[in-house]
Amino acid sequence: MIGNVIYVTFKNANRKCFTKQQIIKKYTNFLDDIYSVAIILFEQFWSGQPIRLIGVGLRGIIRGIISKYDLKEQLSFESLGTLQPDTVTNKLTNKIYSIRSADFRWNKIKRKGEVNSIILPFSFYYFFLLRLL
């Protein structure tokens, strides 16, 4: 999924739910982007009361990237490593890995702050790589 709205849902000890969300400038599915916004929302919203549940999600999904009909089973943490739905997102991921393995001057492209890492978020290259698919 690629979206531009990150939300955090809390359920307090009285089982009352609260949701806080933030719109970000670029569409992303990069875990570090989602995590950093979720932490900011949590710190702004949490008043120190006991929490029964915390949920983090992504909204503002781009249509045509992935839909609920692309997945044939419920996702879980255990199945993430083995699940291979035939989606545009999966094809995009495979294309990125094939470019990386083809030594496409990958070591020249760095994300801001990543000096020794070659991991880039998929959303930066999303529109460019869709033309390659």
Buried (B, 14 or more C-beta within 10 A) or exposed (E): BBBBBBBBBBBBEEEEEEEBBBEBEEBBBBEEBBEEBBEBBBEEEBEEEEEEEEEBBBEBBBEEBBEEEEEEEEEEEEEEEEEEEEBBBBBBBEBBEEBBEEEEEBEEBBBEEEEEEEEBBBBBBBEEBBEEE
